[in-house]
Amino acid sequence: MKKNMYVLSAVAVVLLAGCGKQKSFVSDNFAVSPTPLEYLAGNVPATISINVPAKTMNKKAIVTCTPVLKWDGGSAAGADYTLQGEKVEANNTIISYKNGGHATMRFNVPFEDGMEKSELFMQFNARKGNRAMKMPTVKIGYGIQCTAALITKTARTANFGVAPDNFQRVISQKQEAAVKFLIGQANLRGSELNSKTVQDFIATLKNIKSDEQSLVLNNIEVSAYASPDGAYAINERLAERRGEVSEGYVNQQLKQNQLVTNVDTRYTAEDWEGFQALVSQSNLQDKEIILRVLSMYQDPEQREREIRNIAVVYKELADAVLPELRRARMVINYDVIGRSDEAIMQLAETDASQLSVEELIYAANTLATSDAQKESILKKVVSLFPNDYRAYNNLGELAMRQGNIDGAKTYLLQALAMNAKAAEPNVNMGMIALQDGKFQDAEAYIGKGVGANNFDEALGHLYVAQGRYPQASAKFANSANNSAALANILSQDYADALKKLNNIQNPDAMTYYLQAILAMRMEEKAKVKEYLDKAIALDPSLAKRAANDAEFSDYNK
């Protein structure tokens, strides 16, 4: 009897344990990945594994777990996760009293400055029925590795998009004249030589002679043709003769204008290609039949026979198409030589109104030797050509490089008001959004920037901001700047990161700071102090960051 009483007492203890107070959780019940926490795409995400030991979870208890990140001056709570005992009627994760259990919860809060040195705690709200039960807060994680967040700073020294000029110092030009011949003839008729195209041809030769510094004659091409009707041998001699006559006329005009150049003459015995083109463009009845004949037969005499057999159409061909093919073309090939760089710059400073918009933008983009000179020229473009978005964009690019972000936005928005699809101002607005940490805006702008001269680099910056580090490194393959090195560090390509940092021609504070991070990751602690000292000398604000940076947690101990 006494033995039975002992058994009953033991059972009662177990029952009371399962139905009494909820046991406290401890730090070891939680595993946080990653540790330390890491900045990713403007957020601080983590996975928290909960391991509840046996005989810990009260059978009738509900425990809500709330992860809270705390730092000097602020805190941020993640989403709740609720556990319940096996006798609770609810839809939460059930943890067995006897066996314990496991659960996984997600943590994610937006990143804020100051979070670098922080601690992650788990707070609890426990109750059994309507009765609240106290459970002490426990620390489960620490620090945030914020190296990826440096993209908002490295973006400040990126290559921004400059809208290009279309200036060409040498512009190739053509002037063409055409003369027609009567059927079976090769003489140049006065009516043809008085045509507008021939008169323009002659005028161009005179202009070249009168301005040989700006206009350079390259050669003249003569192409003579016979229509594809009649015997091939006759047509060949006729086309050749027409070429000779036209070449003679060209040489006569060259002599009269005291010009010397090559006259390249060729002839086509039967112009089937021109015939096909004219038929295709015509409204001839049964033209599809004619075109089919051309595709079916290659022999010129058979083609002509088949087409002549289409009696209804042949008369129309003879009246409307064939006369157009009995011709010669004379083409002047010449170059227009633009102003010298010296002449362009002189006019840009003294009388910009004499220059074209392309010359002015070329002067700003290529010839200006200082930012002040560049700005002055671009403002003249705005005054003279107020509807050209490129000047506004390039003024915006200049303001960005000078750190005047508000001024840059004003110019860039003016550029987009003129051309909402223009690549460069869209990319530049995207780069500003990156610096502001507005990654969705950056994505929207940069997505419209295909074709901008810095598009790949802008995508590289965006990919870093999105946590796509290998893709970012690929976009930065041909770049040597802080952002490119940052992408390599984040994708753990330390050899390429070192190469890029060493190739930066004008290293700044961020260059040295990245070198310190790289030295720490490569376990070269002797170099960390050297690089941090250089970085802090150029930017004293980095001293506080380094003191709180999880990258240097071992170094700062």
C-alpha positions in Angstrom: 0.0 0.0 0.0 2.8 2.3 0.9 4.6 1.5 -2.4 1.4 2.5 -4.3 1.3 5.8 -2.5 4.8 6.6 -3.7 3.8 5.8 -7.3 0.8 8.1 -7.1 2.9 10.9 -5.7 5.4 10.6 -8.5 2.6 10.7 -11.1 1.3 13.8 -9.4 4.7 15.5 -9.6 4.9 14.8 -13.4 1.4 16.1 -13.9 2.1 19.3 -12.0 5.2 19.8 -14.0 3.3 19.5 -17.2 0.5 21.8 -16.0 2.4 24.3 -13.8 4.4 27.3 -14.7 6.1 27.7 -18.1 9.8 27.1 -17.9 12.1 29.9 -19.1 13.9 29.6 -22.4 17.7 30.3 -22.5 20.0 31.6 -25.2 21.1 28.1 -26.1 17.6 27.3 -27.2 18.1 29.6 -30.2 20.5 29.5 -33.2 20.7 32.6 -35.5 22.0 32.4 -39.0 24.0 34.3 -40.0 26.0 35.3 -36.9 26.8 38.1 -36.8 23.8 39.4 -38.7 24.3 40.7 -42.2 23.0 43.7 -44.1 21.3 42.6 -47.3 19.5 44.8 -49.8 18.5 47.4 -47.3 17.3 44.9 -44.7 18.7 42.7 -41.9 17.4 39.2 -42.5 18.1 36.1 -40.5 16.8 32.6 -39.8 16.3 31.7 -36.2 16.1 28.0 -35.2 14.3 27.3 -32.0 15.2 24.1 -30.1 12.9 23.5 -27.1 14.3 20.7 -24.8 12.1 18.0 -23.4 10.0 18.9 -20.3 10.2 22.6 -21.1 7.0 23.5 -22.9 4.0 23.6 -20.6 1.2 21.5 -22.2 -1.3 24.3 -21.7 0.9 27.3 -22.4 1.1 29.6 -25.4 4.5 31.3 -25.9 4.8 34.1 -28.4 8.5 34.8 -29.4 9.4 38.3 -30.6 12.9 38.9 -31.9 14.0 42.5 -31.1 17.2 44.2 -32.4 18.5 46.8 -30.1 21.3 49.4 -30.6 22.3 52.7 -29.0 19.4 55.0 -29.8 16.9 52.5 -31.2 15.3 49.1 -31.6 13.4 47.2 -34.2 11.1 44.2 -33.7 10.7 41.4 -36.1 7.6 39.3 -36.8 6.2 37.2 -33.9 6.3 33.4 -33.8 4.0 31.4 -31.5 4.5 28.1 -29.9 1.9 26.1 -28.0 1.7 23.2 -25.7 0.1 20.0 -26.9 -3.2 20.6 -25.0 -3.9 24.0 -26.4 -6.6 24.2 -29.1 -5.0 26.7 -31.6 -3.1 26.7 -34.9 0.4 27.4 -33.7 3.5 25.2 -33.8 3.0 22.4 -31.2 5.9 21.6 -28.9 5.7 18.3 -27.0 6.3 18.4 -23.2 7.8 15.0 -23.1 10.0 15.2 -26.2 10.5 18.9 -26.8 10.5 20.1 -30.4 12.0 22.3 -33.1 10.7 25.3 -35.0 12.2 27.8 -37.5 11.2 31.5 -37.7 12.3 34.3 -40.0 13.6 37.7 -38.9 13.8 40.7 -41.1 13.9 44.5 -40.3 14.8 47.5 -42.4 18.4 48.6 -41.9 19.0 51.9 -40.1 22.3 53.7 -39.4 23.5 52.8 -36.0 22.6 49.1 -36.2 26.2 48.2 -36.9 26.8 47.7 -33.2 23.7 46.0 -32.0 22.3 42.9 -30.2 19.5 40.6 -31.0 17.2 39.6 -28.2 14.2 37.2 -27.9 11.3 38.5 -25.9 8.4 36.3 -24.8 4.7 36.8 -24.1 3.6 33.6 -22.3 0.2 32.7 -21.0 -1.7 29.8 -19.7 -5.4 30.3 -20.3 -6.1 33.8 -19.2 -3.1 34.0 -16.9 0.1 35.7 -18.1 3.4 34.1 -17.2 6.8 35.9 -17.0 9.6 34.7 -19.1 12.9 36.6 -19.1 14.3 38.1 -22.3 17.4 36.4 -23.6 20.2 37.5 -26.0 20.5 35.4 -29.1 22.7 37.3 -31.5 24.9 40.3 -32.0 26.2 42.8 -34.5 25.5 43.4 -38.1 28.1 43.0 -40.8 27.2 46.1 -43.0 29.9 45.9 -45.7 27.3 45.6 -48.4 25.7 48.9 -47.2 28.9 50.7 -48.3 27.4 50.6 -51.9 25.5 53.8 -51.0 28.9 55.5 -50.3 31.0 53.9 -53.1 28.3 54.9 -55.6 29.2 58.6 -54.9 32.5 58.1 -56.8 31.1 56.0 -59.6 31.2 56.8 -63.3 28.0 58.8 -64.1 26.4 58.8 -67.5 27.5 61.6 -69.9 25.2 62.1 -72.8 27.4 61.9 -75.9 27.8 64.3 -78.8 27.4 63.3 -82.4 30.2 65.6 -83.6 32.0 64.4 -86.7 34.9 66.4 -88.0 34.8 64.6 -91.3 31.4 64.0 -92.7 31.1 61.9 -95.9 28.6 63.3 -98.4 27.2 62.4 -101.9 25.7 64.4 -104.7 24.0 62.3 -107.3 22.8 63.2 -110.8 20.8 61.0 -113.2 20.3 61.2 -116.9 18.0 59.1 -119.1 18.6 57.9 -122.7 16.2 57.2 -125.5 15.8 53.5 -126.5 18.8 52.3 -128.4 20.7 55.7 -128.0 23.7 56.8 -126.0 23.8 60.6 -126.6 23.3 63.1 -123.8 20.2 65.3 -124.5 20.1 68.9 -123.5 16.8 68.4 -121.6 18.6 65.9 -119.4 21.6 68.1 -118.8 19.4 70.9 -117.8 17.6 68.8 -115.1 17.8 69.8 -111.5 19.9 66.8 -110.5 22.6 67.6 -113.1 22.6 71.3 -112.2 23.0 70.4 -108.5 25.8 68.1 -109.5 27.6 71.0 -111.3 27.0 73.4 -108.4 28.5 70.9 -106.0 31.7 70.7 -108.0 31.9 74.5 -108.0 31.4 74.6 -104.3 34.2 72.1 -103.8 36.5 74.2 -105.9 35.6 77.4 -104.0 36.1 75.9 -100.6 38.9 73.3 -100.9 39.8 73.6 -97.2 36.4 72.5 -96.0 35.3 70.3 -98.9 37.5 67.5 -100.2 36.7 65.7 -103.4 37.3 61.9 -103.1 36.1 60.5 -106.5 33.2 60.4 -108.9 31.3 57.2 -109.7 29.6 56.7 -113.1 27.1 53.8 -113.5 25.5 53.2 -116.8 22.6 50.8 -117.7 20.5 49.4 -120.5 17.0 48.1 -120.0 16.5 44.3 -120.2 14.7 44.3 -123.6 16.4 43.4 -126.9 19.5 41.3 -127.5 22.0 41.0 -124.7 25.0 41.8 -126.9 23.4 45.0 -128.2 22.5 46.1 -124.7 26.0 45.4 -123.5 27.5 47.7 -126.1 24.8 50.3 -125.5 25.4 50.3 -121.7 29.1 50.6 -122.2 28.7 53.5 -124.7 26.4 55.3 -122.3 29.1 54.9 -119.6 31.7 56.4 -121.8 29.6 59.3 -122.8 28.7 60.1 -119.2 32.3 59.7 -118.1 33.3 62.2 -120.8 30.7 64.7 -119.5 32.1 64.3 -116.0 35.7 64.9 -117.1 34.5 68.0 -119.0 33.0 69.4 -115.8 36.1 68.6 -113.8 38.3 70.4 -116.3 36.0 73.4 -116.3 36.2 73.6 -112.5 40.0 72.8 -112.4 39.4 69.7 -110.3 41.3 66.4 -110.5 39.9 63.1 -109.2 39.3 59.5 -110.2 36.3 58.8 -112.3 35.2 55.2 -111.7 33.0 53.9 -114.5 31.1 50.7 -114.7 28.1 49.5 -116.8 25.3 47.0 -116.5 24.2 45.4 -119.8 20.6 44.5 -118.6 19.4 46.1 -115.4 17.2 43.2 -114.1 17.7 44.3 -110.5 16.4 47.8 -111.2 13.6 46.2 -113.3 12.5 44.1 -110.4 12.6 47.0 -108.0 10.4 49.2 -110.3 7.9 46.4 -110.9 7.6 45.7 -107.2 6.8 49.4 -106.5 4.4 49.7 -109.4 0.6 49.3 -109.7 1.0 47.1 -112.8 -1.7 44.6 -113.5 -0.3 41.0 -113.0 2.9 42.4 -111.5 3.0 39.3 -109.3 3.2 37.1 -112.4 6.2 39.2 -113.7 8.0 38.9 -110.3 7.3 35.1 -110.4 8.9 34.9 -113.8 12.0 36.7 -112.5 12.3 34.2 -109.6 11.8 31.1 -111.9 14.3 32.0 -114.7 17.8 33.3 -114.5 18.6 33.3 -118.2 18.0 36.9 -119.4 16.7 35.9 -122.9 14.3 33.4 -121.4 13.1 36.0 -118.9 12.4 38.5 -121.7 10.5 35.9 -123.8 8.3 34.9 -120.9 7.5 38.5 -120.0 6.8 39.4 -123.6 4.3 36.6 -123.6 2.2 38.5 -121.1 0.9 40.7 -123.8 -1.5 42.8 -121.7 1.2 43.9 -119.3 4.2 44.3 -121.7 2.9 47.5 -123.2 2.6 49.0 -119.7 6.2 47.9 -119.0 7.4 49.5 -122.2 5.7 52.8 -121.3 6.3 53.0 -117.6 9.2 50.9 -116.5 11.7 50.3 -119.2 12.4 54.0 -120.0 13.5 54.5 -116.4 16.2 51.9 -116.8 17.9 53.5 -119.8 20.0 55.7 -117.7 23.3 56.7 -116.2 24.1 57.8 -112.6 26.9 60.2 -111.7 27.8 60.4 -108.0 30.2 62.8 -106.4 31.8 61.4 -103.2 33.3 64.2 -101.0 34.0 65.0 -97.4 33.0 68.0 -95.4 35.8 68.9 -93.0 34.6 70.5 -89.8 36.3 73.2 -87.7 39.5 72.4 -85.8 39.4 72.0 -82.0 41.1 75.3 -81.6 38.4 77.1 -83.7 35.6 75.4 -81.9 36.9 76.3 -78.5 37.5 79.9 -79.5 33.9 80.3 -80.8 32.6 78.4 -77.7 34.1 81.1 -75.5 33.5 84.2 -77.8 30.4 83.5 -80.0 28.8 80.2 -79.3 25.9 81.0 -81.6 28.1 80.2 -84.6 28.5 76.6 -83.5 26.1 73.7 -83.9 24.7 71.9 -80.8 27.0 68.9 -81.7 30.1 71.2 -81.8 29.2 72.7 -78.4 28.5 69.5 -76.6 31.7 68.1 -78.2 33.6 71.1 -76.8 32.1 70.5 -73.3 32.6 66.7 -73.3 36.1 66.5 -74.9 37.8 69.9 -75.2 37.1 71.6 -71.9 40.0 71.5 -69.5 38.2 72.3 -66.3 34.8 71.7 -64.8 34.2 75.4 -64.7 34.8 75.7 -68.5 32.6 72.6 -69.1 29.8 74.1 -67.1 30.1 77.4 -68.9 29.8 75.8 -72.3 26.9 73.5 -71.2 24.9 76.5 -70.0 25.4 78.2 -73.4 23.9 75.0 -74.9 20.9 75.3 -72.6 20.5 78.9 -73.7 20.9 78.3 -77.5 19.3 74.9 -77.7 16.8 74.7 -74.8 15.1 71.5 -75.9 18.2 69.3 -76.1 18.2 67.1 -73.0 21.9 66.3 -73.2 23.1 69.6 -71.8 20.8 69.3 -68.8 22.0 65.7 -68.2 25.6 66.6 -68.5 25.2 69.5 -66.1 23.5 67.0 -63.7 26.5 64.7 -64.1 28.8 67.5 -63.3 26.8 68.4 -60.2 26.9 64.7 -59.1 30.7 64.6 -59.3 30.9 67.8 -57.3 28.6 66.3 -54.6 25.7 68.7 -55.3 23.0 66.1 -55.4 20.1 68.6 -55.1 21.4 70.5 -58.1 22.0 67.3 -60.0 18.4 66.2 -59.4 17.1 69.5 -60.7 19.0 69.2 -64.0 18.3 65.5 -64.5 14.6 66.0 -64.0 14.6 68.7 -66.6 16.4 66.3 -69.0 13.7 63.7 -68.4 11.0 66.3 -68.9 12.3 66.7 -72.4 13.0 63.0 -73.1 11.6 60.6 -70.6 13.2 57.6 -72.3 16.7 59.1 -72.5 19.2 56.6 -71.2 21.7 58.7 -69.4 19.4 60.8 -67.1 17.5 57.7 -66.1 20.7 55.9 -65.1 22.0 59.0 -63.3 18.7 59.3 -61.4 19.0 55.6 -60.5 22.5 56.2 -59.1 21.2 59.1 -56.9 18.5 56.8 -55.7 21.1 54.2 -54.8 23.0 56.8 -52.7 19.8 57.6 -50.9 19.1 53.9 -50.2 16.0 53.9 -52.4 16.7 50.7 -54.1 13.2 50.2 -55.8 13.5 53.7 -57.3 17.0 52.9 -58.5 15.8 49.7 -60.2 13.0 51.5 -62.0 15.3 54.3 -63.3 18.3 52.1 -64.2 15.9 49.7 -66.0 15.2 52.5 -68.5 18.9 53.2 -69.1 19.8 50.6 -71.6 22.4 52.1 -74.0 23.8 54.6 -71.5 27.6 54.6 -71.5 27.7 53.6 -67.9 24.8 51.2 -68.0 26.8 48.1 -67.0 28.4 49.8 -64.1 25.0 51.1 -62.9 23.7 47.5 -63.1 26.7 46.4 -61.1 25.8 48.9 -58.3 22.2 47.8 -58.4 23.1 44.2 -58.2 25.2 44.9 -55.1 22.3 46.7 -53.5 20.1 43.7 -54.3 22.5 41.2 -52.8 23.4 39.7 -56.2 27.1 39.8 -55.7 28.4 37.4 -58.4 26.3 39.2 -61.0 27.6 42.5 -59.8 31.2 41.3 -60.1 30.5 40.3 -63.7 29.2 43.7 -64.6 32.2 45.3 -63.0 34.6 43.1 -64.9 36.3 46.0 -66.8 36.0 48.5 -63.9 38.6 49.5 -61.3 36.8 51.5 -58.7 35.6 51.1 -55.1 32.3 49.6 -56.1 33.9 47.0 -58.3 36.2 46.0 -55.4 33.3 45.9 -53.0 31.4 43.5 -55.3 34.5 41.2 -55.4 34.8 41.3 -51.6 31.1 40.4 -51.1 31.4 37.6 -53.6 34.6 36.4 -51.8 36.8 36.9 -54.9 39.6 38.4 -52.8 42.3 38.2 -55.5 40.3 40.3 -58.0 39.3 42.7 -55.2 43.0 43.3 -54.4 43.8 43.8 -58.0 41.0 46.4 -58.5 41.9 48.3 -55.3 45.6 48.4 -56.4 44.6 49.7 -59.8 42.5 52.7 -58.5 44.5 55.7 -59.7 43.2 58.2 -57.1 42.5 56.2 -54.0 40.2 57.9 -51.4 39.2 57.2 -47.9 36.8 54.4 -49.0 39.5 52.8 -51.0 41.7 52.4 -47.9 38.7 51.3 -45.8 38.0 48.5 -48.3 41.6 47.6 -48.3 41.4 47.2 -44.5 38.3 45.0 -44.8 40.1 42.9 -47.4 43.2 42.6 -45.2 41.0 41.5 -42.3 39.3 38.8 -44.4 42.6 37.6 -45.7 43.9 37.4 -42.2 46.6 40.0 -42.8 46.0 41.9 -39.6 49.4 43.7 -39.8 48.0 45.7 -42.7 44.7 46.5 -41.2 46.0 49.4 -39.0 47.9 50.9 -41.9 44.9 51.1 -44.1 42.5 52.2 -41.4 44.8 55.0 -40.4 44.9 56.2 -44.1 41.1 56.0 -44.4 40.5 57.9 -41.1 43.0 60.5 -42.0 41.0 61.3 -45.2 37.6 60.8 -43.6 37.5 61.1 -39.7 33.9 59.8 -39.6 35.2 56.4 -40.5 36.8 56.0 -37.1 33.4 55.5 -35.5 32.3 53.1 -38.2 35.5 51.0 -37.9 35.0 50.8 -34.1 31.5 49.4 -34.6 32.1 47.4 -37.8 31.6 43.7 -37.4 34.3 43.2 -40.0 36.8 44.3 -37.4 35.3 42.6 -34.3 38.3 40.4 -33.8 40.7 43.3 -34.5 38.9 45.6 -32.0 39.1 43.2 -29.1 
